[in-house]
Every structure is written in structure tokens, then in C-alpha cells.
Amino acid sequence: MGLFFRKIDPEKDSKYRQWLNSMLVVAILITSINSLFLNWGWLAWTMAIVIGILAILIFKEYKGEE
């Protein structure tokens, strides 16, 4: 649970980590807008895959940190 509630430190985190975290937020916002207003099935599947890939990359990036 610490991974989701840790503070992002711009000096400590690399640009790659900051990019991963911001892309995850963008993907979640797109999914929310799609589910509330558009309800496009292809976009839902695409965003689910994108969020899954981003989650895996984020977990790999933060693995081993306390």
C-alpha cells in the first residue's frame, strides 16, 4: 500500500518515473470520462491494457524501495 500513498519527490524521482505516474493519471481520467459519457468499448479495452502496462512498469520501477 505504500506505493500508492507515497509522496512524489521531484528531486529523487527521475523524469521517467514522473512520466509514468502522470501517464497513469491521464489514463485513469480518460477511462473515467469514457465510462461516464462515451461508453466506447474499444476505448475501455485499450485503456485497461494501457493501465495494466503502466502499473507493471511502475511496480518494476519502484521495486526494492522502502
Protein Blocks (a to p, Z undefined) as FASTA:
>chain_A
ZZmmcccdfklpcfklmmmmmmmmmmmmmmmmmmmmnopaklmmmmmmmmmmmmmmmmmm
mgoiZZ
